[in-house]
Amino acid sequence: MNEVLGKEITIHDILTQVEVNNWQEGVRIAGEILYKNGKVKKEYIEGMIRTIEELGAYAVIAPGVALPHARPEDGALKVGFSVVILKSPVNFGSPNDPVKIIIAFSAPDKTSHLRTLQELALLLSDEEFRAKLMSAKTPEDVIELIKEYSKKK
């Protein structure tokens, strides 16, 4: 099922065991990955933070998981995903706090990313998958986990 997700997220999109002081720092790190990989312009990173500040903790979509993003016009160049697993969780001000997994994404339009997001939502709805993802120690662990659970779905 998750053949798209497996192609969208590579080892270069993942950081694990990341130390941050607050959610803004975590979102910035996730955004920097998108920027370094040519998926967004620099201003997209601040767009993600501004969106959360304006709309509240809407980005926290499951217990311990945030999915920050900004509007395409905020500087999205290509569909992109980044995964940041925090060493210690942070609060976003959501009932699903604290957050340990930050998955940022970008999309240059309103539809090109939908299939990948659907696959991601399906995986993240699996409590066992979320628990294993939270304890992933390396980017390789994350890739293997996605592959393993993609086969099950």
Buried (B, 14 or more C-beta within 10 A) or exposed (E): EBEBBBEBBEEEBBBBEBEBEEBBBBBBBBBBBBBEBEBBBEEBBBBBBBBBEEEEBBBBBBBBBBBBBBBBEBBBBBBBBBBBBBEEBBEBEBEBBBBBBBBBBBBBEEEEBEBBBBBBEBBBEBEEBBEBBBEBEBBEBBBEBBEEBBEEE
